[in-house]
Amino acid sequence: MALRLRVFDIRLIIALLIGVYGLVITIMGLWFTSDADLEKSAGININLWAGLGMLVASAAFLVWTWLRPLAGPDESATDDDEESAEASAG
């Protein structure tokens, strides 16, 4: 019987959180930045750049997860462990 084992990957949670925050900050930088805010930051739209940076970081986590997925326990090793446990119990 072949079981497909799934492994919890924290990189997906991190990518989701950074991506949501990045999207919100990017929207704030695009539509809700006033001239007074730009004057305080020497003409640099900090919210826009920080949000875009967070979106890039989120994408990097997603690419990392896709390129280097976590490996679950080997199915043959799991079967061997069950067989040895049954042999020692019997």
Residue pairs with C-beta under 8 A, 6 or more apart in sequence:
2 75
3 75
3 78
5 72
5 73
5 75
6 72
7 70
7 71
7 72
9 65
9 69
9 70
11 61
11 64
11 65
12 61
12 62
12 65
14 61
15 58
15 59
15 61
15 62
15 65
16 58
18 54
18 57
18 58
18 61
19 54
19 55
19 58
19 59
21 54
22 50
22 51
22 52
22 53
22 54
22 55
22 57
22 58
23 51
23 55
24 51
25 47
25 48
25 50
25 51
25 54
26 47
26 48
26 51
26 52
26 54
26 55
27 51
28 47
28 51
29 45
29 46
29 47
29 48
29 49
29 50
29 51
30 48
32 47
33 45
33 47
33 48
37 47
38 44
38 45
